[in-house]
């Protein structure tokens, strides 16, 4: 898996995308797509301009990690402790990292917050097993962020369907 490391590089240098765009002539749209790892590719002149401006090598802008993962919510258990409505979820995680396949359960508690009769947000507390924490702590932040975002989206999608919620419901991790 290859990721653009632009977000980390900009944070380290305290540079905003708008400033980088003005100084390099690269469009904000292009920089935002690279920053959020949503770009399908990059032009060599853009690549060269970024490396020159940030004084980095190509290996610093793009990083590769042998990481694959998949998540599946396998159980949701409802319980109420006075208020608010709470569910516990079990997520089957399969992670392949450096040719080792790890299959573990991840526990998650979801607390639903409401306004009137409508749920407005969900807070998630994700509890990683030790082996998964070791992997998360050893990979670059860009990959950790992607993995965690996909895990959150898997949990959110299952909860939205099961409880017939608005798919744009705000989900926070605590």
N, C-alpha and C positions, 0 to 999 in steps of 0.2 A: 504494500500500500504506500502510495506517495502522497504527501501533503505539503502544502505551501506553508512556510514558517513565517510569513510576513507579519501576522498579528503579533507574534512573540518579538520579532525584531523591532517593530514599531514601538511596542510597549517598553522594551529595554531602552530605547532611545528617546522615549517620551515624545514621539512624533505622531501627529494625527494624519489621517488619510487626506484631508483637505490640504494640509501643508505639503505633504508629499506630492500631491497632484500638481500644486502650483509650482513647486521647485523642479519637478521632472518633466512636466508637460503630459504625463500619463493621465488619462481620464479617471475621474472618481469611480465611474462604473467599473472599469477594469480593475482598479485597485481594490474596490470593495469585494468584487468577485474573488480575487486572489486572497484577500484577507479572510474571507469566510469559507475558503476552500470550495467555492461553487464554480470556479472557472473550469472550462473544458480544455484549455490550453493557454499558451502564452507565445507571443511573437518574440523572436530572438532579439529585436531591438529593444523591446520593453524589458526583457530579461536582463540585457546588458546594461540598460539605463538604471534599473533598480540595483543591480550589483555594484555599479560604479558609485551611485549616489550613497548607498548604505555602506560602501567600502567592505563588501563581503564577497565570498566566492559563491559560485552556483550551488555548491553543496550546503551552504548556509541557508539559501532561500528555499530550496526544496529538500525535504528529508524523506527517507524511505525506512519503513519498518515492516518486518515480517509478522504482521498481525492480522488475524481474521477473527470475526466474532459473530455470534447470532444469539438472539434472546427470544424466549417464548414464555409468556405468562401461563403457568400451569394450574394455579389455584388462587382464588380470591375468597377470603373468609371475612364475613361481616361481623362486627361487634360494636356495641354502643356502651360507652362508659360515660354515663350522664349525657354529655354533649361535647363536642360535635360528633357527627357520624364518622366512623372509622372503619377501615378495612385493612386486612393484612394480605399481602400478595406474596406468592412464591414464584420466582422467575428462574427458569432453567437457562443457564448461561453456558455456551460452548465457546471457548476461546482457544484459538491456535496461535501459539507464540513460539517462535524459534523452534519449529517442528515438534513442539509438545502440545498435545491436545488436552485441555482442561475442561471438564464438565462438572459444574457445581451449581448448587441452588443459591440464589441471592434472595434475601428476605427484604421486604419493603412494607412499611406502614404508610397508609394514605389517610390523611385527615381532610374531610370535606368541610369547606367554609361556605356559609350561605348568607344571603340577604333576603329576608322575607321567606318565600317558598322556593327560591331558586338557588342552586349551588353556584357560587361565583368563582371559587378557586379551590385548588387541592394542594396540600403540602405533603411532600414525600420525604420519608426518612429511609434511605437505602442503606442496608447493612451488608457490606461485602465480606465474604469469607477471606481468611488470611491469604490463601494462594492467589486470589484475584487481586487483593490489595498489593501484594508483592509485584505483580505484573504492572498494575496501574502506577505504582511508584517508580518503576524502572523505565517506563516509556516516555518519550517526549510529551510535553503538555498538549501539543496539538492533537496527538493520537488519543491521549486520555480524554480530552474534551469531546472528541468525536464519539468515542466509545460510550461515555456517560450520556451524551445527548441522545444517542440511539437507544440506550437502555430506558431513559426517561420517556422517549416517544413510544416505545413498546408498552410500557406501563400505562401511559396516558391513553393510547388507542384502545387498550383492553377495558379500561375504566369507562371511557366515553361510551363504548358500545354497551357494556353491561348495565350501566346506570342511565343510559339515554341522555347523556349530557351534551351540551354545545361543544363541538370539536375545537372551538377557540378558547375553551376554558383555560384560565391562567394556572400553570403548574409551577410550584416553587419547590426547591430542595432545601431541606434544613439539615 
